[in-house]
């Protein structure tokens, strides 16, 4: 009896750790299976392109770059350009572009081109422009103002988007339009005070509340967006909008000149052909003082008594 007890005690001691290890492995296998099932369920809800376009969080990429975060930002910027060109050529939305830009900015906030060119890419990408696209561009530009507080080009583009682009592309009854315009006026007013700002900015700001001033502002902005765009198809879209704006400006200029000419004729000799007013010049008195327009009374033959 004592020998049996002495034999069974070491056996239990040997089986105890093995049984615990087996239970641990079983639990880990169950947990791994549940995690795999959960991951598969989440993966099924991902968009199909996520496997190709997904980027890890910027904090992970910064650790993985081993101190070369600027190089990582360059690589992501290059990937963003390839993605943008591919989607533009296929006429597909660029819904991953904003994530690429913000990730590259996180890695290298002093990468200036990311702000201006990136904002233009978010708006002029071959799709119909809607407010969400412009707001996404404004998010990039707002980060650019923080990184480059004395750079006038970034707030100029931001102010243009707020004052002109957003109200134009939103529905007329959008309640955000007055707030956008007010913000745009203030941003552009501040831009006009920057050192080194081009001479045309203060004059545009002075006239931006008029219709003509708004169009002049749009032309200047689109010219800058055209200059920073790296895609020929994006440039084509910007060029088309420029032609539309310049065409409307030409039509309005012609209408304005026509009104001025009619006013000139009315102030001179409206009772004669228009060329007479141009050749003879203004109506004056003997003292060289302009008189009120003279309108000849039509001749009426008197009836015989």
Phi, psi and omega per residue, in radians:
X1 nan -0.744 -3.140
X2 -1.197 -0.562 3.123
X3 -1.212 -0.617 3.109
X4 -1.137 -0.758 3.123
X5 -1.127 -0.709 -3.134
X6 -1.146 -0.491 -3.133
X7 -1.380 -0.659 -3.059
X8 -1.306 -0.490 -3.098
X9 -1.134 -0.841 3.076
X10 -1.107 -0.544 3.126
X11 -1.107 -0.758 3.111
X12 -1.098 -0.688 -3.128
X13 -1.133 -0.580 3.121
X14 -1.319 -0.631 -3.122
X15 -1.317 -0.475 -3.077
X16 -1.019 -0.981 3.120
X17 -1.096 -0.645 3.125
X18 -1.118 -0.743 3.119
X19 -1.126 -0.721 3.121
X20 -1.109 -0.727 3.121
X21 -1.128 -0.697 3.114
X22 -1.104 -0.750 3.102
X23 -1.104 -0.682 3.123
X24 -1.101 -0.777 3.117
X25 -1.106 -0.649 3.110
X26 -1.125 -0.767 3.111
X27 -1.093 -0.771 3.131
X28 -1.092 -0.664 3.117
X29 -1.131 -0.709 3.122
X30 -1.139 -0.771 3.133
X31 -1.109 -0.733 3.124
X32 -1.099 -0.696 3.104
X33 -1.116 -0.746 3.102
X34 -1.111 -0.731 3.118
X35 -1.107 -0.697 3.119
X36 -1.123 -0.732 3.113
X37 -1.116 -0.713 3.116
X38 -1.138 -0.737 3.125
X39 -1.115 -0.698 3.117
X40 -1.137 -0.684 3.124
X41 -1.134 -0.727 3.099
X42 -1.166 -0.693 -3.127
X43 -1.111 -0.619 3.131
X44 -1.132 -0.444 3.140
X45 -1.561 -0.147 3.097
X46 -1.213 2.607 2.984
X47 -1.126 2.623 -3.040
X48 -1.023 -0.563 -3.065
X49 -1.431 -0.055 -3.070
X50 -1.107 -0.560 3.139
X51 -1.095 -0.502 -3.102
X52 -1.631 -0.680 -2.963
X53 -1.739 -0.135 -3.066
X54 -1.140 2.422 3.050
X55 -2.061 2.409 3.029
X56 -1.136 2.863 3.082
X57 -1.022 2.642 -3.071
X58 -1.090 -0.541 3.139
X59 -1.157 -0.598 3.086
X60 -1.218 -0.741 3.137
X61 -1.145 -0.607 3.126
X62 -1.148 -0.685 3.081
X63 -1.191 -0.693 -3.113
X64 -1.229 -0.383 -3.122
X65 -1.336 -0.174 3.086
X66 0.957 0.763 3.093
X67 1.569 -0.075 -3.141
X68 -1.840 0.983 -3.071
X69 -1.186 -0.532 3.103
X70 -1.123 -0.708 3.090
X71 -1.104 -0.722 3.111
X72 -1.099 -0.687 3.107
X73 -1.109 -0.698 3.092
X74 -1.070 -0.747 -3.128
X75 -1.137 -0.726 3.130
X76 -1.200 -0.647 3.076
X77 -1.081 -0.735 3.092
X78 -1.106 -0.722 3.110
X79 -1.119 -0.660 3.118
X80 -1.128 -0.690 3.115
X81 -1.126 -0.730 3.117
X82 -1.126 -0.782 3.124
X83 -1.068 -0.777 -3.135
X84 -1.069 -0.820 -3.141
X85 -1.108 -0.683 3.133
X86 -1.138 -0.808 -3.138
X87 -1.171 -0.671 3.137
X88 -1.128 -0.754 3.132
X89 -1.116 -0.670 3.141
X90 -1.480 -0.029 -3.107
X91 0.986 0.802 3.122
X92 -1.995 2.712 3.114
X93 -1.097 2.664 -3.141
X94 -1.896 1.054 -2.998
X95 -1.288 -0.261 3.096
X96 -1.640 -0.109 -3.019
X97 -1.131 -0.750 -3.125
X98 -1.041 -0.683 3.119
X99 -1.128 -0.724 3.097
X100 -1.035 -0.813 -3.084
X101 -1.118 -0.817 -3.115
X102 -1.155 -0.623 3.104
X103 -1.139 -0.758 3.115
X104 -1.126 -0.645 3.114
X105 -1.167 -0.684 3.085
X106 -1.022 -0.658 -3.094
X107 -1.376 -0.546 -3.116
X108 -2.563 1.491 -3.106
X109 -1.133 -0.290 -3.131
X110 -1.593 0.178 3.100
X111 -1.416 1.549 -2.947
X112 -1.097 -0.704 -3.066
X113 -1.068 -0.451 3.129
X114 -1.028 -0.580 -3.044
X115 -1.350 -0.913 -3.068
X116 -1.284 -0.937 -3.133
X117 -1.170 -0.668 3.137
X118 -1.105 -0.741 3.106
X119 -1.104 -0.696 3.108
X120 -1.142 -0.670 3.122
X121 -1.136 -0.619 3.140
X122 -1.200 -0.446 -3.106
X123 -1.684 -0.878 -3.048
X124 -1.736 1.398 -3.074
X125 -2.166 0.367 3.105
X126 1.513 -0.154 3.117
X127 -1.677 2.875 3.048
X128 -1.147 2.250 -3.054
X129 -1.289 2.223 3.116
X130 -2.224 2.791 -3.085
X131 -0.971 -0.616 -3.120
X132 -1.065 -0.626 3.110
X133 -1.143 -0.730 -3.115
X134 -1.239 -0.661 3.095
X135 -1.124 -0.630 3.061
X136 -1.116 -0.704 3.084
X137 -1.132 -0.692 3.115
X138 -1.106 -0.575 3.073
X139 -1.083 -0.688 3.078
X140 -1.180 -0.757 -3.116
X141 -1.156 -0.619 3.112
X142 -1.097 -0.661 3.062
X143 -1.194 -0.562 3.093
X144 -1.162 -0.618 3.094
X145 -1.122 -0.598 3.110
X146 -1.255 -0.674 -3.112
X147 -1.329 -0.566 -3.114
X148 -2.265 1.338 -3.018
X149 -1.199 -0.240 -3.108
X150 -1.968 0.261 3.130
X151 -1.663 2.041 -3.037
X152 -1.327 -0.441 -3.039
X153 -1.168 -0.638 -3.095
X154 -1.183 -0.877 3.080
X155 -1.174 -0.482 3.073
X156 -1.072 -0.795 3.121
X157 -1.173 -0.669 3.109
X158 -1.119 -0.795 3.125
X159 -1.113 -0.660 3.087
X160 -1.074 -0.793 -3.139
X161 -1.033 -0.708 -3.098
X162 -1.261 -0.754 -3.043
X163 -1.403 -0.638 -2.967
X164 -2.017 -0.942 -2.964
X165 -1.202 -0.836 -3.117
X166 -1.096 -0.875 3.119
X167 -1.078 -0.561 -3.109
X168 -1.250 -0.642 -3.050
X169 -1.648 -0.135 3.074
X170 -1.512 2.913 3.051
X171 -1.236 2.591 -3.057
X172 -1.010 -0.487 -3.107
X173 -1.655 0.250 3.132
X174 -1.160 2.111 -3.075
X175 -1.215 -0.187 -3.126
X176 -1.446 -0.208 -3.025
X177 -1.039 -0.856 3.134
X178 -1.013 -0.710 3.123
X179 -1.143 -0.702 3.094
X180 -1.055 -0.811 -3.101
X181 -1.125 -0.712 3.116
X182 -1.097 -0.758 3.094
X183 -1.112 -0.706 -3.130
X184 -1.111 -0.734 3.105
X185 -1.051 -0.755 -3.099
X186 -1.194 -0.731 3.137
X187 -1.114 -0.740 -3.136
X188 -1.230 -0.593 3.082
X189 -1.095 -0.739 3.097
X190 -1.153 -0.645 3.140
X191 -1.085 -0.629 -3.120
X192 -1.137 -0.299 -3.119
X193 -1.624 -0.056 -3.107
X194 -1.190 2.563 3.063
X195 -1.277 2.349 3.132
X196 1.457 0.146 3.141
X197 -1.218 2.469 3.127
X198 -1.043 2.729 -3.047
X199 -1.136 -0.448 -3.067
X200 -1.309 -0.326 -3.067
X201 -1.142 -0.898 -3.134
X202 -1.028 -0.681 3.135
X203 -1.185 -0.632 3.091
X204 -1.159 -0.722 3.131
X205 -1.111 -0.638 3.141
X206 -1.152 -0.480 -3.080
X207 -1.945 0.131 -2.967
X208 -1.235 -0.286 3.110
X209 -1.406 -0.183 3.056
X210 -1.579 2.822 -3.130
X211 -1.128 -0.747 -3.138
X212 -1.122 -0.726 3.121
X213 -1.090 -0.667 3.122
X214 -1.123 -0.690 3.127
X215 -1.205 -0.693 3.084
X216 -1.055 -0.721 3.109
X217 -1.081 -0.727 -3.136
X218 -1.114 -0.724 3.141
X219 -1.098 -0.794 -3.139
X220 -1.070 -0.749 -3.120
X221 -1.126 -0.803 -3.101
X222 -1.147 -0.571 3.061
X223 -1.093 -0.705 3.109
X224 -1.223 -0.706 3.110
X225 -1.108 -0.635 3.095
X226 -1.114 -0.672 -3.097
X227 -1.193 -0.638 -3.072
X228 -1.570 -0.185 -3.102
X229 -1.286 2.352 -3.131
X230 -1.731 -0.085 -3.083
X231 -1.858 2.323 -3.139
X232 -1.189 -0.617 3.125
X233 -1.202 -0.660 3.065
X234 -1.133 -0.689 3.091
X235 -1.099 -0.634 3.095
X236 -1.085 -0.752 3.113
X237 -1.105 -0.760 3.125
X238 -1.156 -0.709 3.136
X239 -1.075 -0.661 3.131
X240 -1.108 -0.718 3.125
X241 -1.205 -0.632 3.088
X242 -1.095 -0.757 3.137
X243 -1.108 -0.674 3.106
X244 -1.107 -0.782 -3.129
X245 -1.151 -0.785 -3.122
X246 -1.175 -0.599 3.083
X247 -1.105 -0.758 3.114
X248 -1.166 -0.591 3.094
X249 -1.144 -0.741 3.120
X250 -1.084 -0.756 3.136
X251 -1.091 -0.727 3.126
X252 -1.193 -0.649 3.091
X253 -1.105 -0.720 3.120
X254 -1.134 -0.733 3.119
X255 -1.121 -0.674 3.120
X256 -1.127 -0.767 3.128
X257 -1.134 -0.610 3.090
X258 -1.130 -0.713 3.104
X259 -1.138 -0.713 3.115
X260 -1.111 -0.672 3.135
X261 -1.171 -0.731 3.112
X262 -1.102 -0.665 3.096
X263 -1.135 -0.684 3.111
X264 -1.090 -0.771 -3.141
X265 -1.120 -0.715 -3.141
X266 -1.105 -0.541 -3.114
X267 -1.480 -0.123 -3.106
X268 -1.977 -1.555 -3.057
X269 -2.293 1.277 -3.080
X270 -1.172 -0.303 -3.106
X271 -1.428 -0.142 3.137
X272 -1.961 2.984 3.071
X273 -1.009 2.687 -3.048
X274 -1.048 -0.644 -3.117
X275 -1.083 -0.494 3.136
X276 -1.097 -0.710 3.136
X277 -1.150 -0.589 -3.135
X278 -1.271 -0.724 -3.070
X279 -1.303 -0.814 -3.038
X280 -1.289 -0.621 -3.114
X281 1.659 -2.995 -3.065
X282 -1.182 2.645 3.076
X283 -1.337 2.223 -3.124
X284 -2.329 2.832 3.048
X285 -1.658 -3.080 3.098
X286 -1.156 -0.371 3.097
X287 -1.640 0.237 3.122
X288 1.069 0.562 3.096
X289 -1.871 2.297 3.136
X290 -1.091 2.393 3.106
X291 -1.846 2.942 3.069
X292 -1.201 2.624 -3.099
X293 -0.936 2.375 3.115
X294 -1.718 2.188 3.112
X295 -1.982 2.085 -3.107
X296 -1.207 2.427 3.087
X297 -1.421 2.218 -3.108
X298 -1.008 2.418 -3.138
X299 -1.307 2.302 3.098
X300 -2.162 2.134 3.115
X301 -1.240 2.287 3.127
X302 -1.292 2.469 3.133
X303 -1.337 2.455 3.136
X304 -1.064 2.526 3.127
X305 -1.143 nan nan
